[in-house]
C-alpha cells in the first residue's frame, strides 16, 4: 500500500544527486520537518522506503507528508547551515526542538557605550557585547552583581550616559563612594573603562590580579595608619574570598569546555549541560525535546540549535553520544566559533566522570518530568474524564462555572470561568455587571448572567471559542435552589440539552437536575479537585471584579467632593497614583506634577486630605 501522494511520487523521480536541504509539508502547507542531505535523491527517498516505516516517529511523519520541496547547495556544510536557519525560522513539529522551560540569565556588558553597565538578559545576541553565563538561577547572578558593586565603583543606574551628555547631579551612590559619578562628569571615559576592564576580568573568573591589588592597597593603608581604609580593603578581600569559594574547582587546566549528556524517555529526550570556564564548573542547564529519535540524533539536533544562538563556543565539547555527521559538525562549529572546535566522546578520566554525572542528572530530570506530566494529566484531562463518567455525560472538554458577588446588593456582578481539558483558559473568561436585579438576589442575578451568556452565544459567528462555544458542563455555585433557577433559564431558551450541576460549599455536594440524591465525591480525588478548583476560580474572578467596581465608585465619590476636580482631572490622578490612599499621601509638588492639575488645584487636593 502506497503511503504518499501522487505529487510526492512524481517529485521523488526527479530528485537531484546534489547536497541540499529538504522541507516536508503537510496537507495544510505547514512545514513539518527540515533536513539536510549529502545526496538529496538518496536521503529523501529513504523516508518513503519500507525500512523507514518500521520507525514509529518516521512513519508518523511520512503519513502526514503531502508535498515536499528542496534547496540545492554547493556543499554539505552549506546545507547544514541552511538547515539550522530553517529549523530556527519554522520550528517544524518533527524536528528536535529545544524545550528549555525557561531562559537562563546572562550578564551583559555593552562596550560600545561610553559608560557601560551590567545588564541581566535572558537572550544572547550577536551584537558585539560581552556576555557571561548562563547562571543556573537568577539569585546567583544577583549575588555576583552584589559582590561587583561592593568591589568596583561601577554605576548601577540605567541612565543612557554619553561623554558629551548633559551634566546631572550625582546620586547617593556617588556620595557613598560606590560610583564615580559619570553622570556628573566626575570621571573620564578612559578611567571608567579601566573599572569596566576589572569587572570583565572578575566576571570571567580571573580573580588573582584583583586579589593581589586589594592586598597591596590594604598593607599600604595599614602602613600609613589609615586603618579605616585598610578595613575597607580587608572587607573587599573577604567578599572576593566568598565568591571564590562558591566556584567549584574541577580541572587542573584552565581551558573552557562544554559537556552535554543525552538520555531518552518514552515521550521526551533530555540533555543536561555543564559549562566549565577557567577550570571551574560555572553553570548548568537542562533541555527537553519531544520525539527525540535516537540518542545520536538527539545530540546532533541539540548541538545545531544550541550553538546557532550561542554567544561563545569553547574549543572542546564533550558528549555522551557521537552524532553521525560529527566531522561536519566540527567544521561548522569551527566556522561559527572562529577557532578550531572539537567534538569529543570521552572514554575515561575526569571528563568521562563528568559526562556520566550529566547523564545521571538528565535521567533524573526526565523521570521527574514524566511523573509530573502524569500527575498533571490526572488533575486535568483525567479528572475531566472521570467526572464525566460519574455524571454520566461523557468527556467534559469545556466546563463553565458561574458565581455572583455583591455587597448588600450594590455593584452586583457575575463571573464566567472556563476550563478547557481540565485547565483554566483565561482568554475565555467573561464577566457581567448585573443590570436588571435590584438588591441582593443571587438567584435572579445568576439567571440574568446565564440568559445573557446564552443569547450572546446565539449571535456569535465563531462556534469554537467565546460565547459561541457550547459548554459540555455548566457548574453554578450553589445548591438545589440556585440549580433550579438556572435550569429554568436554559429550558426557556431551548438549551435544556446543556448539562448543568450545582455545587454546594458546605459538604461539596454536587446536585443534578431532577435528582433528589446529591453526589459526594472522594475528598482526595482529582475530579473533586477539578470541580472545586473551577468553583473557587469563579468566586475569585467575581470578587475581583466586584471590588474593582466598588473601589472606582468610592474613589469617584471621594474626589468629586474636591473643588476643581472634574472627570478629566480625576482620571489623570488615578492614572498617576492608582488609588485614593496614594493620593492622600502625596505632596503638593507631586500633585501639581500630574498632567492637567495646576498648583491651585493641587493645594485644594492636599488641603482636603490633610485638613
N, C-alpha and C positions, 0 to 999 in steps of 0.2 A: 504493500500500500504506500502510495506517494504522500509524503507529509508536507510538501511545499507547493506553492502556486505555480501556474504556467509562466508568470512573469519571472520568478526566481529561476525556473528551469531554463528559460531562454538565456538569461544573463550568465548562468553557470557555464554555458557553452562557449562564451566569448571572453572569459577572464584572461588577462594577460599574464606573462611569466615574470613581470616586474615586481620589485618591492613596493609596498604601499600600505595604505590604511583602508579598512572596510567598515561601513556603518550599516547595521541591521535596523530595519524599521518594521513596526507592526502595522496592522490594518488602518490605524488612525494616523499613520505617518510619523509617529513618535520614534525617535532613535532609542533602541533598547539595548544596543551593545556596540562598542567600538573596539576594534582590534587591529593589530599590525601584522604584517607578513613579510617574510623574505621573498616568497614567491606567492603572489596573490592567488593564482589559479589553484595551487595545491592546498593552501590553507583554507580558503573559503569553501572549497568542495568537501573538505573533511567534515564540516558541520552537517552535511546532508548525506553522509555515508552511514552504513549500517552500524559501524563501531561507535559513532557519536551518540546513537540512540540509546546505548547502554548506560550512558552517564546521565543521571536524572536531571541535573541542572542544565546540561546542554540540550537534552530532549525537550525540556520545558521551554527553553528559549526558542529553539528551532520551530516548535509548534506555533509560535506567535509571529514568526518572520513572514511578512507579506511581500517585502521588497528589500533590496539592498543596493548600496552604491559603493564605489571605491575611488580612492585618490592615489594615483601613481606618484612615487617619489624617486629621487635619484639614488638613494641608498637606504639600507635598513635603519641606520641611525636617524636619518631624516624622518623615516616612518615612525620611529619611537617617539621623537619629539612631537610630531603632529598628533600621534595617538594620545599623548599626555595632555596636550592642549584641548583636544576634542572631548576627552573624558571630563576635564575640568569644566568645559563650557556646557555640555549637555547632561552630565550626571546620569548616564544610562542605567537603567534598573539592573541589568545583568552584569555590569562591570563591578569589580570590587571597589566599593566606596567607603571611605573612612567615616565612621560614626564615633566622633570623639566624645560627644556628650557635652563637652564644654571646651572653650578655647583657653589655654593656659596663659598666664600673664608673662610679658616680657618687659624689661627695662629698655627704653629707647632714648638715645641722646642724638639730637639732630645738630651735627656740627656745621651745617650751612648757616645756622643762626648766629648772630653776633654774641648773644649771651645765652647759650644753651641751658636747658633744664633737663631733669629726668622725668620722662613721661611713662606711665604704666599703660601698655597697649596689649591687646589680645590678638593682634594680627601682624605678622611680619610682612613688610612691603619692600620692594626693591627701589627705595627712594634715596639711597646714599647715606642714610642714618646708621648709627651703630645700635645693634640690638644685643641684649644679653638675656639669657634664659634658655628654655622656658623654666619658670618656677612652678613647682608642683602645686603649691597653694598660694592664694593671694596674700595670706598673712606673712609668708616667708619673704615675699618681695617687699612688703611694708616694713618688716623688721630690718631688712637690708637698707631701705631708704632712711629709716630712723637712725641707723648707725652712720650712714653717709652724712646726714645733716649735722650730726654731732662731731664728725671728724673733719668735715670740709665746710668752709663758708660758702656753700653753693646756694644760689637763690632757689626758693621753693614755690614762689608765686608763678602764676600762669600768664603774666603780662607779656605782650609782644614788645620786646625792647630792642632798639637799634642804637648804634653808636651815635648817630646824629639826631636821635629822637628827642621828644620833649622831656625836659628835666622835671622829675617829680620829687615829692617829699618822701624820704625813706621810711619804711615801716619799722615796727618794733624789733624785728629780727636784726636789723642793722644796729640798733641801739644795744642789743644783747651780744653783738659780735658774731652772730650766726649767719650773716650775709654781708657782703662787701658793698652793697648799695649801688649796683649798676644803674638802677632806675634814677638815681640822683647824680650820676656821672662821678661816683666816688672811686671807680676803678676802671682802668683801661681795658680794652678788648683783649690785648695780649696777656695782661696779668690775670684776667678772668679765665683765659684759655689755659693757663698753667694749672689753675684749680681744676678745670674740667679734665685735663690730661691725667691728673692724680686720681680723679673719680673713675675715669675709664680703666686705669690700671687696677683700681680696687674692685670694680665690677668684673674684671677679667680674672680675679683671684690672685693678682700679684701684690702681696702684702709686705714683702720684705723691705722694699725701699721706704715705704711709709713707716714701718715699724722702726727702722734704723733712724729715720729723721726725728720721729717723736722721742726716742730715747736720747738722742743728741740734744734736742731742744730742752728736754726735762733736766738733763745734767747741767746744761749751761744756765738755765734759770735757777737751779739749786745753788750753783757756784756763785751766782750773783745775789744769793739770799732772797730771790723773788719766789718765795715758797708758794704763794697763791697761784702763780703761773705754772710752777713746777707741778703742783697738784692737778691743775687742769690737764697738763700733758699726761700725767700718770693715769687720770680717768679715761683719756682717749686710748691709751695703751690697753687698758682693761676692756674697753669696748671692742677694740681690734682683736683681742685675745678671745673674747666670746664668739665673735664672728668666725674666727679660725677654728674654734672647737666644734662649731656646728657643721663645718665642712668635713666630710668623711673621707679620710685618706684611703686610697685603694691601690695605687700603682706606683712603683718606684720611678718610672719615666713620666715625663710631663706632657706627652703627646695627647692631643684630643682624639676622641673616638666615640662612636655611637654603637650601641648594642641593641639588636632587635630580636625578639623571640616570638614565633607564631604558634598558636595552638588551634585546634579545630573542635567545634562542638556539633550538636545536632542541627542547629539552625544558623549559628553565628561562628565567626572566627574571631580571635583576639590577637593583638600584637602588643607586647609590653616593650617599652623603650627605656633604656638607661643612657644618660648623657654624661660622658666623662670629659671634664675640662681641667687642664693643668694637673692631671693625675688624680683628680677628685671626682666622685660622683656628685654632680651639681643639680641633677634633676631627673625626673622620671615622668613618663607619660603612657597612657593606655588608650588603645583604639579598638573599636569593634566593627566588624564587617558582616554583612548579610550574604548568605550563599557563597562562601569563600572558595569553593573548589578544593584543590589540594593545598598542602602546606607551602609547596614551592610557588604555586600560583598566587597564594595569599601574600607571600613575601614580595614577589615581583610587583604585583599590583599596588601593594602598600608603598614600596620604595619609590615608585614612579610618582604617586600622588604626593607623598610626604615631602620629597626633596624638590618638587616642582615649585613650591612656595617657600621653601626654607631660606632663611637669610644667610645661613652658613652651613657648609658641608665639610666635615672633618676628612682627613686623608685616609682613615681606616674605618670601615663599617663592618661590624661582626654580626652574623646572622646564624640562626639555628637550622636553616634550610637553604640550599643553593638554588636560585632561580635557573631555569633552563637557559635563558639568554644572559647569563651573568657577565660574559665578556663584553657584550654590547652595553649592558647597564654600566659596567666600569667605564667604558668610553664616554657614555652620555653624562655620567656623574662627574667625570674629569672635566669635560667641557663646561658643565654647569658650575662647578666649583672653582674653576680657574687654576686648578692644580691637580696632580695625579691622585686619583681616588681608587681605593682597592676594596672590593668585597671579600670578606674572609669567613670561612666556616671553621671555627675553632675546634680542635680535636682534643686538646689537653691544656693544662695550666690555668692561670687566673681568668683568662677570657672565656674558657670553657665553663668554669665555675660561675662566672657572671651571666653567661648565656643560659645556663641551667637555672640560675636563680630567677632570671627574667621569665623563663618558660614556666616555672612554678607559680610565679605571680600572675602570669597571663591565664594559666589554667584555673587558678583560684578565683580570679575576677570573672572568668567566663561562667564558672559554676554559680557564682553569686548572681550574675545577670540572668541566667536561665531560671534559677529559682525565683528571682524577683519577678520575672515575666509570668511564671506560673501563678504566683500569688496575685499579681495584677489582673491576670485573666480570670481567676476565681472570684475576685472582688467586682469585676465589671461584666464582661460578656457571660462568664459562667453564672454569676449571680442573676443576670437578666434572664438567662435560660431557665434556671431553677425556679425563679419567682413566677415566670410564665407558666411553667408546668404546674406549680401549686395552685395558681389561679385558674388554670385550665384554659389559657388563652394563647399558648404557643410563645415563641420567642418575642421578647419586648425590645425592639430596636430603638424606638423613640418613646420616651416616657416624659410626660409633662406634669409638673406639680404647681399648685396654686396656693397662695396664702394671702391673708388680709392683715393690714396694720393701720391703726389709727390711735389717736389719743382722745378718749371720750367723744368719739365721733368726728373729730376735726382732722383735716388733712388725711382723709381716708384713702388708702392706696391698695392695689393688688399686685402681686408679683406672679410671673410665669417663668418657671425654671425648666430647662430642657436637658435631659441626659440622652446621649446617643451611644448605643452599645455599652451602657453602664457607666459612661463617663460624662462629666459636665461639658456642655457645648455652649460657652458663654455668648457666642455670636447669635445664638437662638433665643437668648433670654429676652423677655419683654416685661414692661411694667405699665400699669394703668392708674390714672387718677380717677377715683370713683366720682361720677357726676350726678347720678340720679337718686342716690340714697342719702337721706338726712339722718344724722345721729349714728350711734354705734350699732349697726345691724350687719353682722358678719354674713348671715345667710343671704341677704339681699345684695350685699356687696360682691359676694362670690358669684351669685347668679349674673350680675351685670358684667363682671370680668369675663366669665365663660361665654356669655352671649356675644360680647364684642369680639372675643377671640375667634369664635366660630364664624361669625359674619364676615370678619376680615379674611378668613380662610376661603369663603365663597368667592370673594373678589380677587384673590391673589392669582396671578398667572403662573408663578413658579410653584409647582406642586411637590417639589422635593425639599425645599427649605422654607424657613419662616412660617407665617400663618398658613400658607398653602399646604404644608405637610400635615397629614392626618396622624395623630398620635396612636401608638399601639396601646397605650395605657395613660389615663389621667388619674393623678393622685390629688385628692383635696385634703387639706389639713383639718381634720375634724371627724366626728363620729357619724351616727346614723342621720341626725338632723341635717348636717351640712351635706352629706351624701345625697339625701333625698331631694334637697333643693337643687343640687347640681344635675342630678338625673333628669329632673323635670325640664330643665333648660335644654338639655341635649335632645330630649324627646320632642319638645316644642319646635325644634329646628330640624327635625328629621335626621338627627345624628345619633340615634339610640344604639347604633352598632359599635360606637366607640366604647371600649372597655373603661370602666371608671371604678375606683375604690376610695374609701375614706380611711384615713389613718389617725386613730385617737392616741393622744400623747401618753396618758397615764400608764396603760399596760402595753402600749404599742400594738393595739388591736387593729386588724385590717377588716373593714366592713365592706361587703359586696351587696349590690342591689338585689332585692327580692330574696335575701338570705338572712335568716334570723341569727344564725350562729356566726360569730366572728372567727377569724383565723389568727392564731398565735404562732408566730414563727420561733424557731430555736434562737435563743438570745445571742448565741455565738455564731450564727450562720451568716454567710456572706450576703444572702438575699435580704435578711433583716437589715444588715448594714447598708445595703443599697437603698432600700426604700426610706429608711430613716435619714440617710445622707441627703437624698433629694428633698425630703421634707424640711430638714434643717437649713438647707441651702435656700429654699424658697422663703423661709422665715427670715434668714439673714438679708436676702435681697429686698424683701418688702420693708423690713425695719430701716435699712439703709436709705431707701428712697423716701420713706415717711420722715425720717429725721432731717434729710436734706431740705424737704419742703417746709418743715416746721422751723428750721433754722433760718431759711430765707425769709419766711414771714416775720419771725422775731426780729431779724436784722433790719428788715424794711421798716417795721413799725417803730423801732428804736431810732433809726437815722432820720425818719420822717419828722421827728419832733424837733430836729435841729434847724435853726434858722439858716436859710441859704443852701440847704442840701436838698436837691431835687433828684429825680430818677437818674440823670446822667452822672452827677457827682457821686451818688450812692453806688452806682455801678463801678465807677473809677476807684472809689475807696475799697470796695470789696475785691476788685482785681489786684489792688496794691497790697492789701493787708490780710485778706482771706476771711476774717470774722470780726465780730464786734469787740471781742476781748483784746485782740491785737490793736484795733483802732483805739480802744480805751487807753492802752499803754503807750501810744505814740506821742512824740513831742510835737510842738508847733512846726518846727522846721521839717520834720518828716511828713507831716500832714500837708504842708504847703508844697512839698516836692511832688505830690500826686498831680498828674495832668488834669487841668480844669479846676483845681482847688486853689483859690487865691489866699493871700495871707489873712484877710479879714475872716473868710470862712473857716480857715484853719484855726484861728483863735476861738471862733464860736464852737467848733467841734471840741477843742481842748477844754474850753470853759464848761461845756455841757457834761463831759465825763469827769471833770476834776473839780467841780464846784464844791 
